[in-house]
Amino acid sequence: MTVQEIIKNKPYLAWYVKNPKELSEEATLEHVLNYGSWDDVLQFFKIAGINKSADLFSKTLTKNRINYRPKIENYFKLYFQKHAQKSFK
């Protein structure tokens, strides 16, 4: 199973995307963290791994446009600091 299949199985997470397989892993993580349930988040972590998920999350934070809601961004910074081998500022 790929992480894009999460969106394929739950199209309401990215209702405007015609082909979920075209989403990058970063974009898929963004949709899951912003709009998914905790089970969706855990499923993403199970497929991609916690450290890779933290790396993808960190990569999106370095871009000019960050699409995470402020509370989501803060929560997952703290979550990955505790559970992944990644440090965030």
C-alpha positions as a Markdown table, in Angstrom:
| # | Residue | x | y | z |
|---|---|---|---|---|
| 1 | Met | 0.0 | 0.0 | 0.0 |
| 2 | Thr | 1.2 | 3.5 | -0.8 |
| 3 | Val | 0.4 | 6.7 | 1.1 |
| 4 | Gln | -1.5 | 8.0 | -1.9 |
| 5 | Glu | -4.0 | 5.2 | -1.4 |
| 6 | Ile | -5.1 | 6.8 | 1.8 |
| 7 | Ile | -6.5 | 9.7 | -0.3 |
| 8 | Lys | -7.8 | 7.3 | -2.9 |
| 9 | Asn | -9.8 | 5.4 | -0.2 |
| 10 | Lys | -10.9 | 8.6 | 1.4 |
| 11 | Pro | -11.4 | 11.1 | -1.4 |
| 12 | Tyr | -12.9 | 13.7 | 0.9 |
| 13 | Leu | -9.4 | 14.4 | 2.2 |
| 14 | Ala | -8.5 | 16.0 | -1.1 |
| 15 | Trp | -11.9 | 16.2 | -2.9 |
| 16 | Tyr | -10.5 | 18.5 | -5.7 |
| 17 | Val | -7.7 | 16.1 | -6.8 |
| 18 | Lys | -8.7 | 14.1 | -9.8 |
| 19 | Asn | -5.9 | 11.5 | -9.5 |
| 20 | Pro | -4.6 | 10.9 | -6.0 |
| 21 | Lys | -1.6 | 8.9 | -7.3 |
| 22 | Glu | -0.3 | 12.2 | -8.7 |
| 23 | Leu | 0.0 | 13.7 | -5.3 |
| 24 | Ser | 3.5 | 13.8 | -3.8 |
| 25 | Glu | 4.1 | 12.2 | -0.4 |
| 26 | Glu | 4.5 | 15.7 | 1.1 |
| 27 | Ala | 1.1 | 16.8 | -0.3 |
| 28 | Thr | -0.6 | 13.6 | 0.9 |
| 29 | Leu | 0.9 | 14.1 | 4.4 |
| 30 | Glu | -0.4 | 17.6 | 4.4 |
| 31 | His | -3.9 | 16.5 | 3.5 |
| 32 | Val | -3.9 | 13.7 | 6.1 |
| 33 | Leu | -2.6 | 15.9 | 8.9 |
| 34 | Asn | -4.9 | 18.8 | 8.1 |
| 35 | Tyr | -8.2 | 17.0 | 7.3 |
| 36 | Gly | -7.8 | 13.3 | 8.3 |
| 37 | Ser | -8.7 | 11.5 | 11.5 |
| 38 | Trp | -6.2 | 10.2 | 13.9 |
| 39 | Asp | -6.5 | 6.8 | 12.4 |
| 40 | Asp | -5.6 | 8.3 | 9.0 |
| 41 | Val | -2.5 | 9.9 | 10.5 |
| 42 | Leu | -1.5 | 6.6 | 12.1 |
| 43 | Gln | -2.0 | 4.7 | 8.9 |
| 44 | Phe | 0.3 | 7.2 | 7.1 |
| 45 | Phe | 2.9 | 6.7 | 9.8 |
| 46 | Lys | 2.6 | 3.0 | 9.5 |
| 47 | Ile | 3.1 | 3.1 | 5.7 |
| 48 | Ala | 5.8 | 5.7 | 5.5 |
| 49 | Gly | 7.4 | 5.4 | 8.9 |
| 50 | Ile | 7.6 | 8.0 | 11.6 |
| 51 | Asn | 11.0 | 9.3 | 10.7 |
| 52 | Lys | 10.2 | 9.7 | 7.0 |
| 53 | Ser | 6.9 | 11.4 | 7.9 |
| 54 | Ala | 8.9 | 13.8 | 10.1 |
| 55 | Asp | 11.3 | 14.5 | 7.2 |
| 56 | Leu | 8.4 | 15.2 | 4.8 |
| 57 | Phe | 6.8 | 17.5 | 7.4 |
| 58 | Ser | 10.0 | 19.3 | 8.0 |
| 59 | Lys | 10.6 | 19.8 | 4.2 |
| 60 | Thr | 7.2 | 21.4 | 3.8 |
| 61 | Leu | 8.0 | 23.9 | 6.6 |
| 62 | Thr | 11.0 | 25.2 | 4.7 |
| 63 | Lys | 8.9 | 26.3 | 1.7 |
| 64 | Asn | 7.6 | 29.8 | 1.2 |
| 65 | Arg | 4.0 | 28.7 | 1.4 |
| 66 | Ile | 3.0 | 26.5 | 4.3 |
| 67 | Asn | -0.5 | 25.0 | 4.1 |
| 68 | Tyr | -0.7 | 23.6 | 7.6 |
| 69 | Arg | -3.1 | 25.3 | 10.0 |
| 70 | Pro | -1.2 | 26.9 | 12.9 |
| 71 | Lys | -2.5 | 24.5 | 15.5 |
| 72 | Ile | -1.7 | 21.5 | 13.3 |
| 73 | Glu | 1.8 | 22.8 | 12.6 |
| 74 | Asn | 2.5 | 23.3 | 16.3 |
| 75 | Tyr | 1.1 | 20.0 | 17.4 |
| 76 | Phe | 3.1 | 17.9 | 14.9 |
| 77 | Lys | 6.3 | 19.9 | 15.5 |
| 78 | Leu | 5.9 | 18.8 | 19.2 |
| 79 | Tyr | 4.8 | 15.3 | 18.2 |
| 80 | Phe | 7.7 | 14.6 | 15.9 |
| 81 | Gln | 10.2 | 16.1 | 18.4 |
| 82 | Lys | 9.0 | 13.5 | 20.9 |
| 83 | His | 8.5 | 10.5 | 18.6 |
| 84 | Ala | 10.9 | 10.9 | 15.7 |
| 85 | Gln | 14.6 | 11.4 | 15.3 |
| 86 | Lys | 14.1 | 14.9 | 14.0 |
| 87 | Ser | 14.5 | 18.3 | 15.7 |
| 88 | Phe | 12.4 | 21.3 | 14.9 |
| 89 | Lys | 12.9 | 24.9 | 15.8 |
